[in-house]
Amino acid sequence: MQTLADQTMRPPGRKIKAFGIHTVFVCLFFVLTLVYFGSVMGYANLFSTLMKTSHNLLLNTVFLITAISVLAGAFSSILAEFGVLALLNWALAPIVRLGWGLPGAATLGALSTYISDNPAIITLAKDRGFIAYFKEYQRPALTNFGTSFGMGLILTAFMISLGFFREALIGNLGAIIGSIVSTRLMIFFARRELPPQPQEQDNEKDFLDFRYIRDGNLFQRILDAALEGGKNGLEMGMQIVPGVLVICTLILMLTFGPGEHGYTGAAYEGIPLLSQAGNYLSAPLDILFGFQNSDALAFLITSLGAVGAAMSMVPKFIAEGIVGSNEIAVFTAMGMCWSGYLSTHIAMMDALGYRRLTGKAILSHTIGGLLAGVSAHQMYVAAVMLGWV
């Protein structure tokens, strides 16, 4: 019989053999990667660049994103406490029905993920009062719908803080278009496997007309809302640290080459394999997204797994002259629409109970994200022609 201590110490996941063929492959991969990078950069420079790049990202990017997350969390919590989000929910409900094919209650899901992150909509979906408004075939699409707006407020505020206000707005419009495409495609796939049930109803009156508030007087409610929202923003800012330091460091070292004086062990040096691969895609990248430099592809690749990590690349890209206003609009659209969906979609679909539809959800969101970027680029071109940007 197992004790409570044994159960607590047991790691999560499946039980398999201690090591196998995958162990050999992983060891070979790490050894060959280390030898390759070390032979080009020098081993001392390699480890120096790893440490300095991660340290630079932590100080200059993660803390900035965290500060924005805290302020955005406090602001959005106050808006929710005093009914501003409920008002937006009520006003946008008809648009959601027409554009996305979802009940108006889904607006709260979009607002929740926009001010926080993708999994926020799963919390709502577990609420019987919320999920009751959705037909069976609409429920799997909540993953695509919610992900399309994940970290939207933080990403938008980050781009605006860099001086790209109008480009960020264009990016938001592009993300909305991508969201509609992704959600509608997912509903199409789900409807073929989950036909509507005759007993399902669309009764949203109570949900749209009533909300819960905190106890206390006006000052206490403002203070509690601001502090609780700021705390949530701080937690979110800390949650992106592993993604930024691990994923973004590796991507940057595959994007940039040596410095002016060769490899010195400074931050942001590396072997530009990703840039070289992107050169073969320069024509389609220019046509679809208007990218003038294939290095911008690194943002899109990183957004597949963690948009917080992708955000940390932008200041460096701007300083290097790799990206401009058009790229910022496309980055905002695709970063917000994709929101690291490859790292969250499987878990979200599993939490909703529709694991078998995960492949279709990922396919739908891939298409939606690409169209978000294309739409943002075309809208930016139109804005330039009209003299708005």
Contacts in CASP RR format, 6 or more apart in sequence:
PFRMAT RR
TARGET T0000
AUTHOR 0000-0000-0000
METHOD contacts of the structure
MODEL  1
MQTLADQTMRPPGRKIKAFGIHTVFVCLFFVLTLVYFGSVMGYANLFSTL
MKTSHNLLLNTVFLITAISVLAGAFSSILAEFGVLALLNWALAPIVRLGW
GLPGAATLGALSTYISDNPAIITLAKDRGFIAYFKEYQRPALTNFGTSFG
MGLILTAFMISLGFFREALIGNLGAIIGSIVSTRLMIFFARRELPPQPQE
QDNEKDFLDFRYIRDGNLFQRILDAALEGGKNGLEMGMQIVPGVLVICTL
ILMLTFGPGEHGYTGAAYEGIPLLSQAGNYLSAPLDILFGFQNSDALAFL
ITSLGAVGAAMSMVPKFIAEGIVGSNEIAVFTAMGMCWSGYLSTHIAMMD
ALGYRRLTGKAILSHTIGGLLAGVSAHQMYVAAVMLGWV
34 46 0 8 1.000
36 271 0 8 1.000
37 46 0 8 1.000
37 253 0 8 1.000
37 270 0 8 1.000
37 271 0 8 1.000
38 45 0 8 1.000
38 46 0 8 1.000
40 263 0 8 1.000
40 271 0 8 1.000
41 49 0 8 1.000
41 258 0 8 1.000
41 263 0 8 1.000
41 265 0 8 1.000
41 269 0 8 1.000
41 270 0 8 1.000
41 271 0 8 1.000
42 263 0 8 1.000
44 265 0 8 1.000
45 263 0 8 1.000
45 264 0 8 1.000
45 265 0 8 1.000
45 269 0 8 1.000
46 265 0 8 1.000
48 265 0 8 1.000
48 266 0 8 1.000
49 253 0 8 1.000
49 263 0 8 1.000
49 265 0 8 1.000
49 266 0 8 1.000
49 267 0 8 1.000
49 268 0 8 1.000
49 269 0 8 1.000
49 270 0 8 1.000
50 249 0 8 1.000
50 253 0 8 1.000
52 265 0 8 1.000
52 266 0 8 1.000
52 267 0 8 1.000
53 249 0 8 1.000
53 252 0 8 1.000
53 253 0 8 1.000
53 267 0 8 1.000
53 268 0 8 1.000
54 245 0 8 1.000
54 249 0 8 1.000
55 267 0 8 1.000
56 267 0 8 1.000
56 268 0 8 1.000
57 244 0 8 1.000
57 245 0 8 1.000
57 248 0 8 1.000
57 249 0 8 1.000
57 312 0 8 1.000
58 241 0 8 1.000
58 244 0 8 1.000
58 245 0 8 1.000
60 315 0 8 1.000
61 244 0 8 1.000
61 311 0 8 1.000
61 312 0 8 1.000
61 315 0 8 1.000
62 237 0 8 1.000
62 240 0 8 1.000
62 241 0 8 1.000
62 244 0 8 1.000
62 245 0 8 1.000
62 312 0 8 1.000
64 158 0 8 1.000
64 161 0 8 1.000
65 154 0 8 1.000
65 158 0 8 1.000
65 237 0 8 1.000
65 240 0 8 1.000
65 244 0 8 1.000
65 308 0 8 1.000
65 311 0 8 1.000
65 312 0 8 1.000
66 233 0 8 1.000
66 234 0 8 1.000
66 237 0 8 1.000
66 238 0 8 1.000
68 154 0 8 1.000
68 157 0 8 1.000
68 158 0 8 1.000
68 161 0 8 1.000
69 154 0 8 1.000
69 230 0 8 1.000
69 233 0 8 1.000
69 234 0 8 1.000
69 236 0 8 1.000
69 237 0 8 1.000
70 230 0 8 1.000
70 233 0 8 1.000
70 234 0 8 1.000
70 237 0 8 1.000
71 157 0 8 1.000
71 230 0 8 1.000
72 115 0 8 1.000
72 153 0 8 1.000
72 154 0 8 1.000
72 157 0 8 1.000
72 233 0 8 1.000
73 115 0 8 1.000
73 116 0 8 1.000
73 153 0 8 1.000
73 229 0 8 1.000
73 230 0 8 1.000
73 232 0 8 1.000
73 233 0 8 1.000
74 225 0 8 1.000
74 226 0 8 1.000
74 227 0 8 1.000
74 229 0 8 1.000
74 230 0 8 1.000
74 233 0 8 1.000
76 85 0 8 1.000
76 115 0 8 1.000
76 153 0 8 1.000
76 229 0 8 1.000
77 225 0 8 1.000
77 226 0 8 1.000
77 228 0 8 1.000
77 229 0 8 1.000
77 230 0 8 1.000
77 232 0 8 1.000
78 222 0 8 1.000
78 225 0 8 1.000
78 226 0 8 1.000
79 85 0 8 1.000
80 86 0 8 1.000
80 225 0 8 1.000
81 213 0 8 1.000
81 214 0 8 1.000
81 221 0 8 1.000
81 222 0 8 1.000
81 225 0 8 1.000
82 221 0 8 1.000
82 225 0 8 1.000
83 211 0 8 1.000
85 108 0 8 1.000
85 111 0 8 1.000
86 208 0 8 1.000
86 211 0 8 1.000
88 107 0 8 1.000
88 111 0 8 1.000
89 104 0 8 1.000
89 107 0 8 1.000
89 108 0 8 1.000
89 111 0 8 1.000
89 208 0 8 1.000
90 208 0 8 1.000
92 104 0 8 1.000
92 107 0 8 1.000
93 103 0 8 1.000
93 104 0 8 1.000
93 105 0 8 1.000
93 107 0 8 1.000
93 204 0 8 1.000
93 208 0 8 1.000
94 104 0 8 1.000
96 102 0 8 1.000
96 103 0 8 1.000
96 104 0 8 1.000
96 106 0 8 1.000
96 107 0 8 1.000
96 110 0 8 1.000
97 103 0 8 1.000
97 104 0 8 1.000
99 180 0 8 1.000
99 184 0 8 1.000
100 106 0 8 1.000
100 141 0 8 1.000
100 145 0 8 1.000
100 179 0 8 1.000
100 180 0 8 1.000
100 183 0 8 1.000
100 184 0 8 1.000
101 138 0 8 1.000
101 183 0 8 1.000
101 184 0 8 1.000
101 187 0 8 1.000
102 134 0 8 1.000
102 138 0 8 1.000
102 141 0 8 1.000
102 145 0 8 1.000
102 183 0 8 1.000
102 187 0 8 1.000
103 133 0 8 1.000
103 134 0 8 1.000
103 138 0 8 1.000
103 202 0 8 1.000
103 204 0 8 1.000
104 133 0 8 1.000
104 204 0 8 1.000
104 208 0 8 1.000
105 130 0 8 1.000
105 133 0 8 1.000
105 134 0 8 1.000
105 204 0 8 1.000
105 207 0 8 1.000
105 208 0 8 1.000
106 133 0 8 1.000
106 134 0 8 1.000
106 142 0 8 1.000
106 145 0 8 1.000
108 124 0 8 1.000
108 130 0 8 1.000
108 207 0 8 1.000
109 120 0 8 1.000
109 121 0 8 1.000
109 124 0 8 1.000
109 142 0 8 1.000
109 145 0 8 1.000
109 146 0 8 1.000
109 149 0 8 1.000
110 145 0 8 1.000
110 146 0 8 1.000
110 148 0 8 1.000
110 149 0 8 1.000
111 149 0 8 1.000
112 120 0 8 1.000
112 121 0 8 1.000
112 123 0 8 1.000
112 124 0 8 1.000
113 120 0 8 1.000
113 121 0 8 1.000
113 146 0 8 1.000
113 147 0 8 1.000
113 148 0 8 1.000
113 149 0 8 1.000
113 150 0 8 1.000
113 151 0 8 1.000
113 152 0 8 1.000
113 339 0 8 1.000
114 149 0 8 1.000
114 150 0 8 1.000
114 152 0 8 1.000
114 153 0 8 1.000
115 152 0 8 1.000
115 153 0 8 1.000
116 150 0 8 1.000
116 151 0 8 1.000
116 232 0 8 1.000
116 233 0 8 1.000
116 236 0 8 1.000
117 150 0 8 1.000
117 151 0 8 1.000
117 236 0 8 1.000
117 239 0 8 1.000
117 339 0 8 1.000
118 146 0 8 1.000
118 147 0 8 1.000
118 150 0 8 1.000
118 151 0 8 1.000
118 339 0 8 1.000
118 340 0 8 1.000
118 341 0 8 1.000
118 344 0 8 1.000
118 348 0 8 1.000
119 344 0 8 1.000
119 347 0 8 1.000
119 348 0 8 1.000
120 146 0 8 1.000
120 150 0 8 1.000
121 142 0 8 1.000
121 143 0 8 1.000
121 145 0 8 1.000
121 146 0 8 1.000
121 147 0 8 1.000
121 348 0 8 1.000
122 142 0 8 1.000
122 348 0 8 1.000
122 351 0 8 1.000
122 352 0 8 1.000
124 130 0 8 1.000
124 131 0 8 1.000
125 131 0 8 1.000
125 139 0 8 1.000
125 142 0 8 1.000
125 351 0 8 1.000
125 352 0 8 1.000
126 351 0 8 1.000
129 207 0 8 1.000
130 207 0 8 1.000
131 139 0 8 1.000
132 201 0 8 1.000
132 203 0 8 1.000
133 202 0 8 1.000
133 203 0 8 1.000
133 204 0 8 1.000
133 207 0 8 1.000
134 142 0 8 1.000
135 196 0 8 1.000
135 197 0 8 1.000
135 200 0 8 1.000
136 194 0 8 1.000
136 195 0 8 1.000
136 196 0 8 1.000
136 197 0 8 1.000
136 200 0 8 1.000
137 187 0 8 1.000
137 190 0 8 1.000
137 191 0 8 1.000
137 193 0 8 1.000
137 194 0 8 1.000
137 195 0 8 1.000
137 196 0 8 1.000
138 187 0 8 1.000
138 190 0 8 1.000
139 190 0 8 1.000
139 352 0 8 1.000
139 354 0 8 1.000
140 186 0 8 1.000
140 190 0 8 1.000
140 194 0 8 1.000
140 349 0 8 1.000
140 352 0 8 1.000
140 354 0 8 1.000
140 357 0 8 1.000
140 361 0 8 1.000
141 183 0 8 1.000
141 186 0 8 1.000
141 187 0 8 1.000
141 190 0 8 1.000
142 352 0 8 1.000
143 186 0 8 1.000
143 345 0 8 1.000
143 348 0 8 1.000
143 349 0 8 1.000
143 352 0 8 1.000
143 354 0 8 1.000
143 361 0 8 1.000
144 179 0 8 1.000
144 182 0 8 1.000
144 183 0 8 1.000
144 185 0 8 1.000
144 186 0 8 1.000
144 361 0 8 1.000
144 364 0 8 1.000
144 365 0 8 1.000
145 179 0 8 1.000
145 182 0 8 1.000
145 183 0 8 1.000
146 179 0 8 1.000
147 337 0 8 1.000
147 338 0 8 1.000
147 339 0 8 1.000
147 340 0 8 1.000
147 341 0 8 1.000
147 344 0 8 1.000
147 345 0 8 1.000
147 348 0 8 1.000
147 365 0 8 1.000
148 175 0 8 1.000
148 176 0 8 1.000
148 178 0 8 1.000
148 179 0 8 1.000
148 182 0 8 1.000
148 183 0 8 1.000
148 336 0 8 1.000
148 337 0 8 1.000
148 339 0 8 1.000
148 365 0 8 1.000
149 175 0 8 1.000
149 179 0 8 1.000
149 336 0 8 1.000
149 339 0 8 1.000
150 307 0 8 1.000
150 336 0 8 1.000
150 339 0 8 1.000
151 236 0 8 1.000
151 307 0 8 1.000
151 308 0 8 1.000
151 336 0 8 1.000
151 339 0 8 1.000
152 172 0 8 1.000
152 175 0 8 1.000
152 336 0 8 1.000
152 339 0 8 1.000
154 236 0 8 1.000
155 307 0 8 1.000
155 308 0 8 1.000
155 311 0 8 1.000
155 332 0 8 1.000
155 335 0 8 1.000
155 336 0 8 1.000
156 168 0 8 1.000
156 172 0 8 1.000
156 332 0 8 1.000
156 336 0 8 1.000
158 311 0 8 1.000
158 314 0 8 1.000
159 167 0 8 1.000
159 168 0 8 1.000
159 314 0 8 1.000
159 328 0 8 1.000
159 331 0 8 1.000
159 332 0 8 1.000
160 168 0 8 1.000
162 314 0 8 1.000
162 315 0 8 1.000
162 318 0 8 1.000
162 328 0 8 1.000
164 325 0 8 1.000
164 328 0 8 1.000
164 329 0 8 1.000
166 383 0 8 1.000
166 388 0 8 1.000
166 389 0 8 1.000
167 325 0 8 1.000
167 326 0 8 1.000
167 328 0 8 1.000
167 329 0 8 1.000
167 332 0 8 1.000
167 380 0 8 1.000
167 389 0 8 1.000
168 328 0 8 1.000
168 329 0 8 1.000
168 332 0 8 1.000
170 329 0 8 1.000
170 332 0 8 1.000
170 333 0 8 1.000
170 376 0 8 1.000
170 379 0 8 1.000
170 380 0 8 1.000
170 383 0 8 1.000
170 389 0 8 1.000
171 329 0 8 1.000
171 330 0 8 1.000
171 332 0 8 1.000
171 333 0 8 1.000
171 336 0 8 1.000
171 372 0 8 1.000
171 373 0 8 1.000
171 376 0 8 1.000
171 379 0 8 1.000
172 332 0 8 1.000
172 333 0 8 1.000
172 336 0 8 1.000
173 333 0 8 1.000
173 375 0 8 1.000
173 376 0 8 1.000
173 379 0 8 1.000
174 333 0 8 1.000
174 337 0 8 1.000
174 372 0 8 1.000
174 373 0 8 1.000
174 375 0 8 1.000
174 376 0 8 1.000
174 379 0 8 1.000
175 332 0 8 1.000
175 333 0 8 1.000
175 334 0 8 1.000
175 335 0 8 1.000
175 336 0 8 1.000
175 337 0 8 1.000
175 372 0 8 1.000
175 376 0 8 1.000
177 371 0 8 1.000
177 372 0 8 1.000
177 375 0 8 1.000
178 333 0 8 1.000
178 337 0 8 1.000
178 368 0 8 1.000
178 369 0 8 1.000
178 371 0 8 1.000
178 372 0 8 1.000
178 373 0 8 1.000
178 375 0 8 1.000
179 337 0 8 1.000
179 368 0 8 1.000
179 372 0 8 1.000
181 364 0 8 1.000
181 367 0 8 1.000
181 368 0 8 1.000
181 369 0 8 1.000
181 371 0 8 1.000
181 372 0 8 1.000
182 337 0 8 1.000
182 364 0 8 1.000
182 365 0 8 1.000
182 367 0 8 1.000
182 368 0 8 1.000
182 369 0 8 1.000
183 364 0 8 1.000
185 363 0 8 1.000
185 364 0 8 1.000
185 367 0 8 1.000
185 368 0 8 1.000
186 357 0 8 1.000
186 360 0 8 1.000
186 361 0 8 1.000
186 364 0 8 1.000
186 365 0 8 1.000
189 357 0 8 1.000
189 360 0 8 1.000
189 364 0 8 1.000
190 354 0 8 1.000
190 357 0 8 1.000
190 360 0 8 1.000
193 356 0 8 1.000
193 357 0 8 1.000
213 221 0 8 1.000
214 220 0 8 1.000
214 221 0 8 1.000
214 224 0 8 1.000
214 225 0 8 1.000
240 306 0 8 1.000
240 308 0 8 1.000
240 309 0 8 1.000
243 306 0 8 1.000
243 308 0 8 1.000
243 309 0 8 1.000
244 306 0 8 1.000
244 308 0 8 1.000
244 309 0 8 1.000
244 312 0 8 1.000
247 302 0 8 1.000
247 305 0 8 1.000
247 306 0 8 1.000
247 309 0 8 1.000
248 302 0 8 1.000
248 306 0 8 1.000
248 309 0 8 1.000
248 310 0 8 1.000
248 312 0 8 1.000
248 313 0 8 1.000
251 274 0 8 1.000
251 298 0 8 1.000
251 301 0 8 1.000
251 302 0 8 1.000
251 309 0 8 1.000
251 313 0 8 1.000
252 268 0 8 1.000
252 270 0 8 1.000
252 298 0 8 1.000
252 313 0 8 1.000
252 316 0 8 1.000
253 269 0 8 1.000
253 270 0 8 1.000
253 271 0 8 1.000
254 270 0 8 1.000
254 271 0 8 1.000
254 272 0 8 1.000
254 273 0 8 1.000
254 274 0 8 1.000
254 298 0 8 1.000
255 270 0 8 1.000
255 272 0 8 1.000
255 274 0 8 1.000
255 275 0 8 1.000
255 295 0 8 1.000
255 298 0 8 1.000
255 313 0 8 1.000
256 268 0 8 1.000
256 269 0 8 1.000
256 270 0 8 1.000
256 272 0 8 1.000
256 275 0 8 1.000
256 295 0 8 1.000
256 320 0 8 1.000
257 269 0 8 1.000
257 270 0 8 1.000
257 271 0 8 1.000
257 272 0 8 1.000
257 275 0 8 1.000
258 264 0 8 1.000
258 269 0 8 1.000
258 270 0 8 1.000
259 266 0 8 1.000
259 269 0 8 1.000
262 269 0 8 1.000
263 269 0 8 1.000
263 270 0 8 1.000
268 316 0 8 1.000
272 295 0 8 1.000
274 295 0 8 1.000
274 297 0 8 1.000
274 298 0 8 1.000
274 301 0 8 1.000
275 294 0 8 1.000
275 295 0 8 1.000
278 285 0 8 1.000
278 294 0 8 1.000
278 295 0 8 1.000
278 297 0 8 1.000
279 294 0 8 1.000
281 294 0 8 1.000
281 297 0 8 1.000
282 291 0 8 1.000
282 294 0 8 1.000
285 291 0 8 1.000
285 294 0 8 1.000
285 296 0 8 1.000
285 297 0 8 1.000
286 292 0 8 1.000
288 370 0 8 1.000
288 373 0 8 1.000
288 374 0 8 1.000
288 377 0 8 1.000
289 296 0 8 1.000
289 326 0 8 1.000
289 327 0 8 1.000
289 330 0 8 1.000
289 373 0 8 1.000
289 374 0 8 1.000
289 377 0 8 1.000
290 326 0 8 1.000
290 327 0 8 1.000
290 330 0 8 1.000
290 377 0 8 1.000
291 297 0 8 1.000
291 326 0 8 1.000
291 327 0 8 1.000
291 330 0 8 1.000
292 327 0 8 1.000
293 321 0 8 1.000
293 322 0 8 1.000
293 323 0 8 1.000
295 317 0 8 1.000
295 320 0 8 1.000
295 322 0 8 1.000
296 317 0 8 1.000
296 322 0 8 1.000
296 323 0 8 1.000
296 327 0 8 1.000
296 331 0 8 1.000
298 313 0 8 1.000
299 310 0 8 1.000
299 313 0 8 1.000
299 314 0 8 1.000
299 317 0 8 1.000
299 323 0 8 1.000
299 327 0 8 1.000
299 331 0 8 1.000
299 334 0 8 1.000
299 335 0 8 1.000
300 310 0 8 1.000
300 331 0 8 1.000
300 334 0 8 1.000
300 335 0 8 1.000
300 338 0 8 1.000
302 309 0 8 1.000
302 310 0 8 1.000
302 313 0 8 1.000
303 310 0 8 1.000
303 331 0 8 1.000
303 334 0 8 1.000
303 335 0 8 1.000
303 338 0 8 1.000
303 339 0 8 1.000
303 340 0 8 1.000
304 338 0 8 1.000
304 340 0 8 1.000
304 341 0 8 1.000
304 342 0 8 1.000
304 343 0 8 1.000
305 338 0 8 1.000
305 340 0 8 1.000
305 341 0 8 1.000
305 342 0 8 1.000
305 343 0 8 1.000
306 340 0 8 1.000
306 343 0 8 1.000
307 335 0 8 1.000
307 336 0 8 1.000
307 338 0 8 1.000
307 339 0 8 1.000
307 340 0 8 1.000
310 331 0 8 1.000
310 335 0 8 1.000
314 323 0 8 1.000
314 328 0 8 1.000
314 331 0 8 1.000
317 323 0 8 1.000
317 327 0 8 1.000
318 324 0 8 1.000
323 331 0 8 1.000
325 380 0 8 1.000
325 389 0 8 1.000
326 377 0 8 1.000
326 380 0 8 1.000
326 381 0 8 1.000
329 376 0 8 1.000
329 377 0 8 1.000
329 379 0 8 1.000
329 380 0 8 1.000
330 373 0 8 1.000
330 376 0 8 1.000
330 377 0 8 1.000
330 380 0 8 1.000
332 376 0 8 1.000
333 369 0 8 1.000
333 372 0 8 1.000
333 373 0 8 1.000
333 375 0 8 1.000
333 376 0 8 1.000
334 369 0 8 1.000
334 370 0 8 1.000
334 372 0 8 1.000
334 373 0 8 1.000
334 376 0 8 1.000
336 372 0 8 1.000
337 365 0 8 1.000
337 368 0 8 1.000
337 369 0 8 1.000
337 372 0 8 1.000
337 373 0 8 1.000
338 365 0 8 1.000
338 369 0 8 1.000
338 372 0 8 1.000
341 362 0 8 1.000
341 365 0 8 1.000
342 362 0 8 1.000
345 358 0 8 1.000
345 361 0 8 1.000
345 362 0 8 1.000
345 365 0 8 1.000
346 355 0 8 1.000
346 358 0 8 1.000
349 355 0 8 1.000
349 357 0 8 1.000
349 358 0 8 1.000
349 361 0 8 1.000
350 358 0 8 1.000
354 361 0 8 1.000
380 389 0 8 1.000
383 389 0 8 1.000
END
